[in-house]
């Protein structure tokens, strides 16, 4: 079977360019919206090895998914993370090697990660106030995270972005602190609308805020939407002539959110997930044992795309099999 990039397309004509690859379910934060009681081990720590990760990256990239993001859990809890980055970056068809981190180990390891081939970085920072940050994440480490962010911005990364979950408790002082944060920083801060998962129903009910709150505030203050790139994630970003940086919004409850879906996910144990909030998955790990399984692996990926649904069912309060966001990588 000969496959081309055109084969990474689903029944609705959506072409997939972007792979989110979880390298661990473990996280060392205790975020209120994800793991308020901390990570609890649910099985053997048999996450994909660096070699298995490399085989996955090669197969997906040859199908046209040129952007690969390493996620978790928290990727930096893995001591072999630098090797994983290097193996993904070594693939000639991979254009962008990205990672999302909570910043715990950022200042300590960012130089090594960039030297290994990391090109794009997202840092999760849910508040700029120290007390609020500690309350949301369960860790009093805002200073260390911001220090790591500053170091990252001094390195030759193509893009450095900040993620923040949009919570009701964070609206007391509107968004002025964040716009001040990007006034002189060439950085994008993207707010992610709180999503319902299997174990956060009460928290979601109390803290969910529609992304229209942020969008309307930005428009009222002179911010304008920016055109998205082909392999961008789902964020709509806004720019302002007086600010070096950008403010973005990821609003999964907005109409048509899934229409332009361009990403697939693989869990830390090698299961292909067609939707973050879908049911079931396709186990790929048995096709990662040897290099000569690549075509069979690609065929399995392509065939699975026929089962991708048009949209998630979050509007029906159905998060699929996602218990929490560390499980699949958010």
C-alpha positions as CSV (number, residue, x, y, z in Angstrom):
1,X,0.0,0.0,0.0
2,X,1.4,3.4,-1.0
3,X,0.2,6.3,1.1
4,X,0.5,10.1,0.5
5,X,-0.3,13.1,2.7
6,X,-3.7,13.3,1.0
7,X,-4.7,10.1,2.8
8,X,-4.8,11.8,6.2
9,X,-8.3,13.1,5.5
10,X,-11.6,12.1,7.2
11,X,-15.0,11.5,5.7
12,X,-15.9,15.2,6.0
13,X,-12.9,16.3,4.0
14,X,-10.9,17.6,7.0
15,X,-7.2,17.2,6.4
16,X,-5.0,16.5,9.4
17,X,-1.7,18.3,9.8
18,X,-1.1,18.3,13.5
19,X,-0.5,15.5,16.0
20,X,-0.7,16.0,19.8
21,X,1.3,13.2,21.3
22,X,1.1,12.6,25.0
23,X,4.3,11.2,26.6
24,X,3.0,10.7,30.1
25,X,-0.2,10.9,32.2
26,X,1.7,12.0,35.2
27,X,1.5,15.6,36.4
28,X,3.2,17.4,39.3
29,X,0.6,20.1,39.6
30,X,-2.8,19.9,41.3
31,X,-4.9,22.2,39.1
32,X,-8.4,22.8,40.3
33,X,-9.9,22.1,36.9
34,X,-8.0,18.9,36.2
35,X,-6.3,17.1,39.1
36,X,-7.4,18.8,42.3
37,X,-6.3,15.8,44.4
38,X,-3.1,15.3,42.4
39,X,-2.1,12.5,40.0
40,X,-3.3,9.0,41.0
41,X,-1.6,6.1,39.4
42,X,-4.1,4.0,37.4
43,X,-1.8,1.3,35.9
44,X,1.7,0.4,35.0
45,X,3.9,3.3,34.0
46,X,4.4,1.7,30.6
47,X,4.4,4.9,28.5
48,X,5.8,4.9,24.9
49,X,9.6,4.7,24.8
50,X,11.7,7.2,22.8
51,X,12.1,4.7,20.0
52,X,8.3,4.0,19.8
53,X,7.7,7.8,19.8
54,X,10.1,8.2,16.9
55,X,8.3,5.5,14.9
56,X,5.0,7.2,15.5
57,X,6.4,10.6,14.5
58,X,7.8,9.2,11.3
59,X,4.6,7.5,10.3
60,X,2.4,10.5,11.0
61,X,4.7,13.0,9.5
62,X,4.8,11.1,6.2
63,X,1.0,11.2,6.2
64,X,1.2,15.0,6.2
65,X,1.1,15.8,9.9
66,X,4.2,18.0,10.0
67,X,3.5,19.6,13.4
68,X,3.9,17.4,16.5
69,X,3.2,18.6,20.0
70,X,4.4,16.7,23.0
71,X,1.9,16.9,25.9
72,X,1.0,15.1,29.1
73,X,0.3,15.1,31.9
74,X,3.5,17.1,32.4
75,X,6.1,16.1,29.8
76,X,9.0,17.2,31.8
77,X,8.5,14.6,34.5
78,X,10.1,12.2,32.0
79,X,13.9,12.0,32.5
80,X,14.3,11.0,28.8
81,X,12.3,14.0,27.5
82,X,15.3,15.6,25.8
83,X,15.9,12.3,23.9
84,X,12.2,12.1,22.8
85,X,12.4,15.7,21.5
86,X,15.6,14.9,19.5
87,X,14.1,11.7,18.0
88,X,10.9,13.6,16.9
89,X,13.0,16.5,15.5
90,X,15.2,14.1,13.6
91,X,12.4,13.3,11.2
92,X,12.8,15.1,7.9
93,X,9.1,15.5,7.4
94,X,8.5,17.2,10.8
95,X,8.5,21.0,10.4
96,X,7.5,21.9,14.0
97,X,8.3,20.2,17.2
98,X,6.2,21.8,19.9
99,X,5.6,21.1,23.6
100,X,3.1,22.2,26.3
101,X,4.5,22.4,29.8
102,X,3.4,23.7,33.2
103,X,6.8,25.3,33.6
104,X,8.0,23.4,36.7
105,X,11.3,22.4,35.1
106,X,11.4,25.0,32.3
107,X,14.3,27.2,33.6
108,X,16.4,24.1,34.3
109,X,16.0,22.3,31.0
110,X,14.8,24.7,28.3
111,X,18.3,25.2,26.8
112,X,18.7,21.4,26.4
113,X,15.2,21.1,24.8
114,X,15.9,23.8,22.3
115,X,19.3,22.3,21.5
116,X,17.5,18.9,20.9
117,X,15.2,20.5,18.3
118,X,12.2,22.0,20.2
119,X,10.9,24.8,18.0
120,X,7.6,25.9,19.6
121,X,6.7,26.1,23.3
122,X,3.5,26.6,25.2
123,X,3.6,27.4,29.0
124,X,0.5,27.0,31.1
125,X,0.1,30.0,33.5
126,X,-3.4,30.3,34.9
127,X,-2.9,33.5,36.8
128,X,-0.3,36.4,37.1
129,X,-1.0,36.9,40.8
130,X,1.1,34.7,43.0
131,X,-1.7,33.7,45.4
132,X,-4.2,33.1,42.7
133,X,-1.6,30.9,40.8
134,X,-1.0,28.9,43.9
135,X,-4.7,28.5,44.6
136,X,-5.4,27.2,41.1
137,X,-2.4,25.0,40.5
138,X,-1.7,23.8,44.1
139,X,1.9,25.0,43.7
140,X,3.5,28.3,44.8
141,X,5.9,28.4,41.8
142,X,4.8,31.4,39.7
143,X,8.2,33.1,40.1
144,X,10.0,30.0,38.8
145,X,7.6,29.5,35.9
146,X,7.9,33.2,34.8
147,X,11.7,32.9,35.1
148,X,11.6,29.9,32.8
149,X,9.3,31.8,30.4
150,X,11.8,34.7,30.3
151,X,14.6,32.3,29.5
152,X,12.6,30.6,26.8
153,X,12.0,34.0,25.1
154,X,15.7,34.6,24.9
155,X,16.3,31.4,22.9
156,X,15.8,30.8,19.2
157,X,12.3,29.4,19.4
158,X,9.9,30.1,16.6
159,X,7.1,30.8,19.0
160,X,6.5,31.0,22.7
161,X,2.9,31.0,24.0
162,X,1.1,31.1,27.3
163,X,-2.1,29.0,28.0
164,X,-4.6,30.0,30.7
165,X,-7.9,28.4,31.5
166,X,-10.8,30.8,31.5
167,X,-12.4,30.6,35.0
168,X,-15.1,32.6,36.6
169,X,-12.9,33.4,39.6
170,X,-10.4,35.0,37.3
171,X,-12.8,37.7,36.0
172,X,-12.8,39.9,39.1
173,X,-10.2,42.2,37.6
174,X,-11.2,41.7,33.9
175,X,-8.3,41.0,31.5
176,X,-6.2,44.2,31.9
177,X,-3.3,42.4,33.7
178,X,-3.0,40.1,30.8
179,X,-3.0,42.8,28.1
180,X,-0.4,44.6,30.2
181,X,1.6,41.4,30.2
182,X,1.8,41.3,26.4
183,X,2.2,45.1,25.9
184,X,6.0,44.7,25.4
185,X,6.3,40.9,25.2
186,X,6.1,39.3,21.7
187,X,4.1,36.5,23.1
188,X,0.6,35.0,22.6
189,X,-1.6,34.4,25.7
190,X,-4.5,32.1,24.8
191,X,-7.4,31.6,27.1
192,X,-9.0,28.1,27.0
193,X,-12.7,27.9,27.8
194,X,-13.1,25.4,30.7
195,X,-14.2,22.0,29.4
196,X,-16.4,19.5,31.0
197,X,-14.6,16.2,31.8
198,X,-15.7,13.0,33.5
199,X,-14.7,14.1,37.0
200,X,-15.1,17.9,37.1
201,X,-18.9,18.2,36.8
202,X,-19.4,20.3,39.9
203,X,-16.4,22.5,39.3
204,X,-17.5,23.0,35.7
205,X,-20.9,24.1,36.8
206,X,-19.4,26.6,39.2
207,X,-16.6,28.0,37.1
208,X,-17.5,27.7,33.4
209,X,-17.6,31.1,31.6
210,X,-18.4,31.4,27.9
211,X,-15.5,32.5,25.7
212,X,-17.7,35.3,24.4
213,X,-16.9,37.2,27.6
214,X,-13.3,37.5,26.6
215,X,-14.0,38.1,22.9
216,X,-16.4,40.9,23.6
217,X,-14.0,42.5,26.1
218,X,-11.2,42.4,23.5
219,X,-13.3,43.9,20.7
220,X,-14.5,46.7,23.0
221,X,-10.9,47.5,23.8
222,X,-9.6,47.8,20.2
223,X,-8.4,44.2,19.6
224,X,-9.0,42.6,16.3
225,X,-9.0,38.9,15.2
226,X,-6.0,37.6,13.3
227,X,-6.1,35.1,10.4
228,X,-5.2,31.5,11.3
229,X,-2.5,29.5,9.7
230,X,-3.0,26.0,8.1
231,X,-1.5,24.0,11.0
232,X,-2.5,26.3,13.8
233,X,-4.5,24.9,16.7
234,X,-8.1,26.0,17.4
235,X,-7.2,29.4,18.9
236,X,-8.6,32.6,17.4
237,X,-5.9,35.2,18.2
238,X,-6.5,39.0,18.5
239,X,-4.0,41.8,18.0
240,X,-3.8,45.4,19.0
241,X,-1.6,48.1,17.5
242,X,-0.3,49.2,20.9
243,X,0.7,45.7,22.0
244,X,3.7,43.6,20.9
245,X,1.9,40.3,21.9
246,X,-1.4,38.7,21.2
247,X,-4.4,37.5,23.1
248,X,-6.1,34.3,21.9
249,X,-9.3,32.3,22.7
250,X,-10.0,28.6,22.4
251,X,-13.7,28.2,22.7
252,X,-14.8,24.5,22.2
253,X,-18.5,25.4,22.9
254,X,-18.6,28.0,20.1
255,X,-20.7,27.1,17.0
256,X,-18.6,25.4,14.3
257,X,-15.6,24.7,16.6
258,X,-15.0,21.3,15.1
259,X,-15.5,22.3,11.5
260,X,-11.9,23.0,10.8
261,X,-10.4,20.3,13.0
262,X,-6.8,19.6,11.9
263,X,-5.4,17.5,14.7
264,X,-5.2,13.9,16.0
265,X,-4.1,12.6,19.3
266,X,-2.1,9.7,20.6
267,X,-2.1,8.8,24.3
268,X,1.0,8.0,26.3
269,X,0.3,4.3,25.8
270,X,-0.1,4.5,22.1
271,X,-3.8,4.7,21.5
272,X,-5.0,6.9,18.7
273,X,-7.8,9.2,19.8
274,X,-9.8,10.8,17.0
275,X,-11.4,13.4,19.3
276,X,-10.4,14.6,22.8
277,X,-13.9,14.0,23.9
278,X,-14.7,10.9,21.9
279,X,-15.5,7.3,22.8
280,X,-12.9,4.6,22.3
281,X,-9.7,4.6,20.4
282,X,-7.4,2.6,18.1
283,X,-4.4,0.8,19.7
284,X,-1.3,1.4,17.6
285,X,1.3,0.1,20.0
286,X,1.5,-3.4,18.5
287,X,2.6,-1.6,15.3
288,X,5.5,0.2,16.9
289,X,7.8,-2.8,17.7
290,X,9.8,-2.7,14.5
291,X,10.8,-0.1,11.8
292,X,9.4,-2.3,9.0
293,X,5.8,-2.0,10.4
294,X,5.6,1.6,9.2
295,X,3.2,1.0,6.3
296,X,0.9,-1.2,8.4
297,X,0.9,1.5,11.0
298,X,0.1,4.2,8.4
299,X,-2.7,2.0,6.9
300,X,-4.2,1.6,10.4
301,X,-4.1,5.4,11.0
302,X,-5.7,6.1,7.6
303,X,-8.5,3.5,8.0
304,X,-9.3,4.8,11.5
305,X,-10.1,8.3,10.1
306,X,-13.2,7.0,8.6
307,X,-14.7,6.7,12.1
308,X,-14.0,10.3,13.1
309,X,-17.2,12.1,14.0
310,X,-18.2,15.5,12.8
311,X,-18.2,17.1,16.3
312,X,-17.9,16.4,20.0
313,X,-20.9,16.2,22.3
314,X,-19.8,18.6,25.0
315,X,-23.0,20.6,24.5
316,X,-24.9,17.5,25.7
317,X,-22.6,17.3,28.8
318,X,-20.9,14.3,27.3
319,X,-17.1,14.3,27.6
320,X,-16.7,10.9,26.2
321,X,-14.0,8.8,27.9
322,X,-12.0,11.8,29.1
323,X,-11.9,11.7,32.9
324,X,-9.5,14.6,33.1
325,X,-7.3,16.5,30.7
326,X,-4.0,14.9,31.9
327,X,-5.3,11.6,30.6
328,X,-5.1,12.5,26.9
329,X,-3.2,15.7,26.8
330,X,-5.8,18.4,26.5
